[in-house]
Amino acid sequence: MITDIAKNILTSVEDKMKEAVVFLEEDLKTYRVGKANPSIFNSVLVNYYGSMTPVPQLSSITTPDARTLAIQPWEKSLIPAIEKAILDANLGFTPQNNGEIIRCSVPPLTEERRKELIKKAKAAGESCKVSIRNARRDGVEQLKKAQKNDGLSEDMEKEAEDLVQKSTNKFVADIDAIVAAKEKEILTV
């Protein structure tokens, strides 16, 4: 039976690992994979009354069809600023407006761009794995300190270390699955 000290350390380690996986999932959503996806604009910032604001906070973004994004700003005066921000973000498409709505046609991905995106997704996955291994290392160090300073038994410390390793293996497998799914999505024409 695991003590409260070990449980708290395990919970803390798992929380850090979950945060790393959530960050990876959010990051991979921003990859443009040939389909219209409104989250592409989450990192596009517009100067709105002196503060840099993401496009989704200034407008409604819809996908009328699989290859088109429609951006309808809350204020029509923002249309030129949003267009400029999209161009500056170098997302690979040219915005067009009709005075009310900005439309962006998403071009199909080239083979070269697909390979680039896969490489970028794998690098993000590796970075996430490093975060998970760092969380594991921190957890093991905390368990060793608890054994030394807080009277955690050696058997309990070893059992908790095994649980940390099992969590690490589970999260690394999750990352591999997430990256593989993204790779498959990128390769789908």
ABEGO torsion letter per residue (X at the ends): XBBAAAAAAAAAAAAAAAAAAAAAAAAAAABBAGBBBAAAAAABBBBBGGBBBBAAAABBBBBABAABBBBBBABAAAAAAAAAAAAAAGAGBBBBBAGABBBBBBBBBBAAAAAAAAAAAAAAAAAAAAAAAAAAAAAAAAAAAAAAAAGBBAAAAAAAAAAAAAAAAAAAAAAAAAAAAAAAAAABX
